[in-house]
Amino acid sequence: MPLLLLALPALVVQAPAPTVKPVDRVQGLFEAITEAFIEGKRGAMAGLVATGKAGWEQARPDLLKALGEAEAVAIDRQVKAMAKMTPREQAVGALGVSKALSRLQGKSRQQELRHAHRTAMLAWCLVDSGQLNPLPGVAGAFQPVIDGDKGSHTLAVMSVQESLKRLQESQQKQQPGGAKKALKDLLKLVDVLEKP
């Protein structure tokens, strides 16, 4: 066997895996709680709440300086209380933790997408509880996403606009099923828009 073939594996340099910032990791853990609620996976929520709590406790020392003691204590209380909440309350509470942590992140396309995602999840939870009006500003949360796309995801942006239109029509006609479907479609579209 030629020596070059033996040496090739040693020449391949693997790119280091991107490191996830503690704040992003904790946000992901808490958003998974809400996603489980929306997907009807209520049985998984207790475990996700426990995982979110453990993730928060691990990241807390690193995040404390940026958050401040008062905000960190408020998150501590919310996280502790979530164990005794109903699944819907856990889902909404998890979004509150994620939103509080978002203050630590600068303005970016990724944060605009994450804000739109949180807003659509909160709206879904509200519709699920029987509240169709008013919903948090879903269209307003998606507007920076639409404006900032610059033609990278033209079909997905058109689908977002169509889903927002269906959401508005469902609200006007008091159709919770249609509103929840439009919101789920928006959540899936955020995943598409996150891809390069």
CYANA upper distance limits for C-alpha pairs under 8 A (distance plus 0.5 A):
  1 MET  CA      5 LEU  CA      7.67
  1 MET  CA      6 LEU  CA      8.22
  2 PRO  CA      6 LEU  CA      7.54
  3 LEU  CA      7 ALA  CA      6.77
  4 LEU  CA      8 LEU  CA      6.68
  5 LEU  CA      9 PRO  CA      8.32
  7 ALA  CA     11 LEU  CA      7.11
  8 LEU  CA     12 VAL  CA      7.12
 20 VAL  CA     24 ASP  CA      6.89
 20 VAL  CA     25 ARG  CA      6.76
 21 LYS  CA     25 ARG  CA      6.76
 22 PRO  CA     26 VAL  CA      6.67
 22 PRO  CA     59 ALA  CA      6.34
 22 PRO  CA     62 ASP  CA      8.14
 22 PRO  CA     63 LEU  CA      8.18
 23 VAL  CA     27 GLN  CA      6.59
 23 VAL  CA     59 ALA  CA      7.96
 23 VAL  CA     63 LEU  CA      7.74
 23 VAL  CA    101 LEU  CA      7.09
 23 VAL  CA    104 LEU  CA      8.11
 24 ASP  CA     28 GLY  CA      6.60
 25 ARG  CA     29 LEU  CA      6.84
 25 ARG  CA     55 GLY  CA      8.31
 26 VAL  CA     30 PHE  CA      6.89
 26 VAL  CA     52 GLY  CA      7.27
 26 VAL  CA     55 GLY  CA      6.33
 26 VAL  CA     56 TRP  CA      6.48
 26 VAL  CA     59 ALA  CA      7.91
 26 VAL  CA     98 SER  CA      8.23
 27 GLN  CA     31 GLU  CA      6.53
 27 GLN  CA     97 VAL  CA      8.02
 27 GLN  CA     98 SER  CA      5.40
 27 GLN  CA    101 LEU  CA      7.54
 28 GLY  CA     32 ALA  CA      6.61
 29 LEU  CA     33 ILE  CA      7.53
 29 LEU  CA     48 LEU  CA      7.81
 29 LEU  CA     51 THR  CA      7.56
 29 LEU  CA     52 GLY  CA      5.60
 29 LEU  CA     55 GLY  CA      7.79
 30 PHE  CA     34 THR  CA      7.61
 30 PHE  CA     48 LEU  CA      8.25
 30 PHE  CA     49 VAL  CA      7.92
 30 PHE  CA     52 GLY  CA      6.07
 30 PHE  CA     94 ALA  CA      5.51
 30 PHE  CA     95 LEU  CA      7.37
 30 PHE  CA     97 VAL  CA      7.64
 30 PHE  CA     98 SER  CA      6.91
 31 GLU  CA     35 GLU  CA      6.71
 31 GLU  CA     94 ALA  CA      6.82
 31 GLU  CA     95 LEU  CA      6.83
 31 GLU  CA     98 SER  CA      7.39
 31 GLU  CA    118 ARG  CA      8.35
 32 ALA  CA     36 ALA  CA      6.57
 32 ALA  CA     48 LEU  CA      7.61
 33 ILE  CA     37 PHE  CA      6.98
 33 ILE  CA     45 MET  CA      6.39
 33 ILE  CA     48 LEU  CA      6.23
 33 ILE  CA     49 VAL  CA      7.04
 33 ILE  CA     90 GLN  CA      7.83
 33 ILE  CA     91 ALA  CA      6.31
 33 ILE  CA     94 ALA  CA      7.08
 34 THR  CA     38 ILE  CA      6.78
 34 THR  CA     90 GLN  CA      7.96
 34 THR  CA     91 ALA  CA      4.69
 34 THR  CA     92 VAL  CA      7.47
 34 THR  CA     94 ALA  CA      7.08
 34 THR  CA     95 LEU  CA      7.56
 34 THR  CA    121 MET  CA      7.63
 35 GLU  CA     39 GLU  CA      6.58
 35 GLU  CA     91 ALA  CA      8.35
 35 GLU  CA    121 MET  CA      8.15
 36 ALA  CA     40 GLY  CA      6.64
 36 ALA  CA     41 LYS  CA      5.39
 36 ALA  CA     42 ARG  CA      6.94
 36 ALA  CA     44 ALA  CA      7.51
 36 ALA  CA     45 MET  CA      7.01
 37 PHE  CA     41 LYS  CA      6.26
 37 PHE  CA     42 ARG  CA      6.15
 37 PHE  CA     45 MET  CA      7.74
 37 PHE  CA     87 PRO  CA      7.26
 37 PHE  CA     88 ARG  CA      7.48
 37 PHE  CA     91 ALA  CA      6.83
 38 ILE  CA    121 MET  CA      8.23
 38 ILE  CA    124 TRP  CA      7.95
 38 ILE  CA    125 CYS  CA      7.95
 41 LYS  CA     45 MET  CA      7.50
 42 ARG  CA     87 PRO  CA      7.20
 44 ALA  CA     48 LEU  CA      6.82
 45 MET  CA     49 VAL  CA      6.49
 45 MET  CA     87 PRO  CA      7.66
 46 ALA  CA     50 ALA  CA      6.79
 46 ALA  CA     83 ALA  CA      7.71
 47 GLY  CA     51 THR  CA      6.65
 48 LEU  CA     52 GLY  CA      6.49
 49 VAL  CA     53 LYS  CA      6.64
 49 VAL  CA     82 MET  CA      7.65
 49 VAL  CA     83 ALA  CA      7.39
 49 VAL  CA     90 GLN  CA      8.33
 50 ALA  CA     54 ALA  CA      6.72
 50 ALA  CA     83 ALA  CA      8.28
 51 THR  CA     55 GLY  CA      6.57
 52 GLY  CA     56 TRP  CA      6.58
 53 LYS  CA     57 GLU  CA      6.66
 53 LYS  CA     79 VAL  CA      6.57
 53 LYS  CA     80 LYS  CA      8.10
 54 ALA  CA     58 GLN  CA      6.66
 55 GLY  CA     59 ALA  CA      6.65
 56 TRP  CA     60 ARG  CA      6.16
 57 GLU  CA     61 PRO  CA      8.31
 59 ALA  CA     63 LEU  CA      6.73
 60 ARG  CA     64 LEU  CA      6.20
 60 ARG  CA     72 ALA  CA      8.00
 61 PRO  CA     65 LYS  CA      8.32
 63 LEU  CA     67 LEU  CA      6.52
 64 LEU  CA     68 GLY  CA      6.05
 64 LEU  CA     69 GLU  CA      6.96
 64 LEU  CA     72 ALA  CA      6.89
 65 LYS  CA     69 GLU  CA      8.28
 66 ALA  CA    104 LEU  CA      7.19
 67 LEU  CA     71 GLU  CA      6.39
 67 LEU  CA     72 ALA  CA      6.73
 67 LEU  CA    101 LEU  CA      8.34
 67 LEU  CA    104 LEU  CA      7.55
 68 GLY  CA     72 ALA  CA      6.75
 69 GLU  CA     73 VAL  CA      6.56
 70 ALA  CA     74 ALA  CA      6.76
 71 GLU  CA     75 ILE  CA      6.78
 71 GLU  CA    100 ALA  CA      8.41
 72 ALA  CA     76 ASP  CA      6.62
 73 VAL  CA     77 ARG  CA      6.75
 74 ALA  CA     78 GLN  CA      6.80
 75 ILE  CA     79 VAL  CA      6.51
 75 ILE  CA     97 VAL  CA      6.77
 75 ILE  CA    100 ALA  CA      8.42
 76 ASP  CA     80 LYS  CA      6.60
 77 ARG  CA     81 ALA  CA      6.57
 78 GLN  CA     82 MET  CA      6.72
 78 GLN  CA     93 GLY  CA      7.40
 78 GLN  CA     97 VAL  CA      7.99
 79 VAL  CA     83 ALA  CA      8.09
 79 VAL  CA     94 ALA  CA      8.47
 79 VAL  CA     97 VAL  CA      8.37
 81 ALA  CA     85 MET  CA      7.28
 82 MET  CA     89 GLU  CA      8.08
 82 MET  CA     90 GLN  CA      5.97
 82 MET  CA     93 GLY  CA      7.52
 83 ALA  CA     90 GLN  CA      8.35
 85 MET  CA     89 GLU  CA      6.12
 85 MET  CA     90 GLN  CA      6.25
 86 THR  CA     90 GLN  CA      6.62
 87 PRO  CA     91 ALA  CA      6.68
 88 ARG  CA     92 VAL  CA      6.79
 88 ARG  CA    125 CYS  CA      7.37
 89 GLU  CA     93 GLY  CA      6.35
 90 GLN  CA     94 ALA  CA      6.43
 91 ALA  CA     95 LEU  CA      7.02
 91 ALA  CA    125 CYS  CA      8.11
 92 VAL  CA     96 GLY  CA      6.92
 92 VAL  CA    122 LEU  CA      7.00
 92 VAL  CA    125 CYS  CA      7.64
 93 GLY  CA     97 VAL  CA      6.96
 94 ALA  CA     98 SER  CA      6.80
 95 LEU  CA     99 LYS  CA      6.52
 95 LEU  CA    118 ARG  CA      7.01
 95 LEU  CA    122 LEU  CA      7.74
 96 GLY  CA    100 ALA  CA      6.64
 97 VAL  CA    101 LEU  CA      6.78
 98 SER  CA    102 SER  CA      6.74
 99 LYS  CA    103 ARG  CA      7.74
 99 LYS  CA    115 HIS  CA      8.46
 99 LYS  CA    118 ARG  CA      8.30
101 LEU  CA    105 GLN  CA      8.23
102 SER  CA    111 GLN  CA      8.30
105 GLN  CA    111 GLN  CA      7.98
106 GLY  CA    111 GLN  CA      8.11
107 LYS  CA    111 GLN  CA      6.73
107 LYS  CA    112 GLU  CA      7.97
108 SER  CA    112 GLU  CA      6.84
109 ARG  CA    113 LEU  CA      6.80
109 ARG  CA    145 VAL  CA      7.82
109 ARG  CA    148 GLY  CA      7.88
110 GLN  CA    114 ARG  CA      6.67
110 GLN  CA    194 GLU  CA      7.75
111 GLN  CA    115 HIS  CA      6.50
112 GLU  CA    116 ALA  CA      6.72
112 GLU  CA    141 ALA  CA      8.13
112 GLU  CA    142 PHE  CA      8.41
112 GLU  CA    144 PRO  CA      7.19
112 GLU  CA    145 VAL  CA      6.67
113 LEU  CA    117 HIS  CA      6.59
113 LEU  CA    142 PHE  CA      8.23
113 LEU  CA    145 VAL  CA      6.80
113 LEU  CA    190 VAL  CA      6.93
113 LEU  CA    193 LEU  CA      8.33
113 LEU  CA    194 GLU  CA      7.74
114 ARG  CA    118 ARG  CA      6.66
115 HIS  CA    119 THR  CA      6.58
115 HIS  CA    141 ALA  CA      7.14
116 ALA  CA    120 ALA  CA      6.66
116 ALA  CA    138 VAL  CA      7.48
116 ALA  CA    141 ALA  CA      5.35
116 ALA  CA    142 PHE  CA      5.91
116 ALA  CA    145 VAL  CA      8.25
116 ALA  CA    190 VAL  CA      8.27
117 HIS  CA    121 MET  CA      6.72
117 HIS  CA    186 LEU  CA      8.38
117 HIS  CA    187 LEU  CA      6.48
117 HIS  CA    190 VAL  CA      7.03
118 ARG  CA    122 LEU  CA      6.64
119 THR  CA    123 ALA  CA      6.66
119 THR  CA    136 PRO  CA      7.13
119 THR  CA    137 GLY  CA      7.81
119 THR  CA    138 VAL  CA      6.43
119 THR  CA    141 ALA  CA      7.33
120 ALA  CA    124 TRP  CA      6.67
120 ALA  CA    138 VAL  CA      6.51
120 ALA  CA    183 LEU  CA      6.38
120 ALA  CA    184 LYS  CA      8.45
120 ALA  CA    186 LEU  CA      7.57
120 ALA  CA    187 LEU  CA      7.18
121 MET  CA    125 CYS  CA      6.83
121 MET  CA    183 LEU  CA      7.99
121 MET  CA    187 LEU  CA      7.96
122 LEU  CA    126 LEU  CA      6.76
122 LEU  CA    136 PRO  CA      8.08
123 ALA  CA    127 VAL  CA      6.67
123 ALA  CA    135 LEU  CA      6.19
123 ALA  CA    136 PRO  CA      6.72
123 ALA  CA    138 VAL  CA      7.93
123 ALA  CA    183 LEU  CA      8.01
124 TRP  CA    128 ASP  CA      6.55
124 TRP  CA    179 ALA  CA      8.31
124 TRP  CA    180 LYS  CA      6.24
124 TRP  CA    183 LEU  CA      6.71
124 TRP  CA    184 LYS  CA      8.20
125 CYS  CA    129 SER  CA      6.82
126 LEU  CA    130 GLY  CA      7.03
126 LEU  CA    131 GLN  CA      5.77
126 LEU  CA    132 LEU  CA      7.55
126 LEU  CA    135 LEU  CA      7.77
127 VAL  CA    131 GLN  CA      5.31
127 VAL  CA    132 LEU  CA      5.75
127 VAL  CA    176 PRO  CA      6.62
127 VAL  CA    179 ALA  CA      7.79
127 VAL  CA    180 LYS  CA      7.25
128 ASP  CA    176 PRO  CA      7.99
128 ASP  CA    180 LYS  CA      8.03
130 GLY  CA    176 PRO  CA      7.96
131 GLN  CA    135 LEU  CA      8.13
132 LEU  CA    171 GLN  CA      6.33
132 LEU  CA    174 GLN  CA      7.35
132 LEU  CA    176 PRO  CA      7.32
133 ASN  CA    171 GLN  CA      7.37
137 GLY  CA    141 ALA  CA      6.56
138 VAL  CA    142 PHE  CA      6.84
138 VAL  CA    164 LEU  CA      8.36
139 ALA  CA    143 GLN  CA      6.68
139 ALA  CA    164 LEU  CA      6.87
140 GLY  CA    144 PRO  CA      8.16
141 ALA  CA    145 VAL  CA      8.13
142 PHE  CA    146 ILE  CA      6.71
143 GLN  CA    147 ASP  CA      6.51
144 PRO  CA    148 GLY  CA      6.24
145 VAL  CA    149 ASP  CA      6.71
146 ILE  CA    157 VAL  CA      6.54
149 ASP  CA    153 HIS  CA      7.11
149 ASP  CA    154 THR  CA      8.39
149 ASP  CA    157 VAL  CA      8.25
152 SER  CA    196 PRO  CA      8.26
153 HIS  CA    157 VAL  CA      6.60
153 HIS  CA    193 LEU  CA      7.03
154 THR  CA    158 MET  CA      6.75
155 LEU  CA    159 SER  CA      6.69
156 ALA  CA    160 VAL  CA      6.65
156 ALA  CA    189 LEU  CA      6.88
156 ALA  CA    192 VAL  CA      7.47
156 ALA  CA    193 LEU  CA      7.35
157 VAL  CA    161 GLN  CA      6.79
158 MET  CA    162 GLU  CA      6.74
159 SER  CA    163 SER  CA      6.54
159 SER  CA    189 LEU  CA      8.14
160 VAL  CA    164 LEU  CA      6.60
160 VAL  CA    186 LEU  CA      6.63
160 VAL  CA    189 LEU  CA      7.26
161 GLN  CA    165 LYS  CA      6.73
162 GLU  CA    166 ARG  CA      6.76
163 SER  CA    167 LEU  CA      6.58
163 SER  CA    182 ALA  CA      5.66
163 SER  CA    183 LEU  CA      7.88
163 SER  CA    185 ASP  CA      7.22
163 SER  CA    186 LEU  CA      6.95
164 LEU  CA    168 GLN  CA      6.73
164 LEU  CA    182 ALA  CA      7.52
164 LEU  CA    186 LEU  CA      8.33
165 LYS  CA    169 GLU  CA      6.75
166 ARG  CA    170 SER  CA      6.54
166 ARG  CA    178 GLY  CA      7.87
166 ARG  CA    179 ALA  CA      7.75
166 ARG  CA    182 ALA  CA      6.65
167 LEU  CA    171 GLN  CA      6.72
167 LEU  CA    178 GLY  CA      7.46
167 LEU  CA    179 ALA  CA      5.41
167 LEU  CA    180 LYS  CA      8.49
167 LEU  CA    182 ALA  CA      5.88
167 LEU  CA    183 LEU  CA      7.51
168 GLN  CA    172 GLN  CA      6.76
168 GLN  CA    179 ALA  CA      8.29
169 GLU  CA    173 LYS  CA      6.65
170 SER  CA    174 GLN  CA      6.30
170 SER  CA    175 GLN  CA      5.36
170 SER  CA    176 PRO  CA      7.29
170 SER  CA    178 GLY  CA      5.94
170 SER  CA    179 ALA  CA      5.71
171 GLN  CA    175 GLN  CA      6.70
171 GLN  CA    176 PRO  CA      7.83
171 GLN  CA    179 ALA  CA      7.04
175 GLN  CA    179 ALA  CA      6.85
176 PRO  CA    180 LYS  CA      6.56
177 GLY  CA    181 LYS  CA      6.72
178 GLY  CA    182 ALA  CA      6.66
179 ALA  CA    183 LEU  CA      6.67
180 LYS  CA    184 LYS  CA      6.61
181 LYS  CA    185 ASP  CA      6.69
182 ALA  CA    186 LEU  CA      6.79
183 LEU  CA    187 LEU  CA      6.80
184 LYS  CA    188 LYS  CA      6.87
185 ASP  CA    189 LEU  CA      6.70
186 LEU  CA    190 VAL  CA      6.82
187 LEU  CA    191 ASP  CA      7.43
188 LYS  CA    192 VAL  CA      7.26
189 LEU  CA    193 LEU  CA      6.65
190 VAL  CA    194 GLU  CA      6.66
191 ASP  CA    195 LYS  CA      7.49
